[in-house]
């Protein structure tokens, strides 16, 4: 028991410092290139913090545990909305724009809904994976071409240089990946000691562990008043998990899925995503009450997994 606990403590430390560095670098990049914190959250922060999910899902699939890999994607998306948005909203109110509510949130819900037909035939094949990744490229292109860059011509101050900011982002991502890997290793070892099933390990230990970079960076962003970066991080991570991670992994190696077993988890994921819309609609913010409700749903779901 000592080794898993030490791995957990090491992971927590690495995640804390990684989150601080990543948010610092991402904020400086946003200022440097005149783009919003939301877009930086949807892309740089979201993709960087989703690196552990990619590694865990690919490893699980290639090692003959596709149920764990698919469960990791679904469980991470559930944790992103329930745990990360919930905790972020408890730290500070997460303000956003009408565009985010009408464009980014519906796209996240649509991408999550794609998992139902993908899982229905029992396998996510190579062509389906390639189609998912192609959709991601289209989304990113649309995101950057429609982004209104800030006009810096009226600002006498020089924007921060890009190189140090990129270095901060890369260092932050490296620490987050290392911290998540340490936490997942410790968590999986504890799960094996306790005799927990592969699906539950993927939906809890692995998915929460690989979502901890998002949690760490989101808490750091929320503490600094970067509410849009928190929201962008969650939405971008959920989109990335399905379109890039599941897309790339299934394009490399088809991912087998038990459609009956995963149905309840998919409905929880979709339901949580839909709940965010009315929670954030009035006032264009996610407040502490709504955050508490999301967190309560997530905790209830995790408890249900272990008692069902």
Secondary structure, DSSP 4 states (H G I P E B T S, - for coil): -HHHHHHHHHHHHHHHHHHHHHHHHHHHHHHHHT--HHHHIIIIIHHHHTHHHHHHHHHHHHTT-HHHHHHHHHHHHHHIIIIIIHHHHHHS-EE--HHIIIIIHHHHHHHHHHHHHHHHTSEE-HHHHHHHHHHHHHHHHHHHHS------TT--SPPPPHHHHHHHHHHHHHHHHHHHHHHHHHHHHHHHHHT--HHHIIIIIIHHHHHHHHHHHHHHHHHTT-HHHHHHHHHHHHHHIIIIIIHHHHHHS-EE--HHHHHHHHHHHHHHHHHHHHHHHGGGEE-HHHHHHHHHHHHHHHHHHHH-
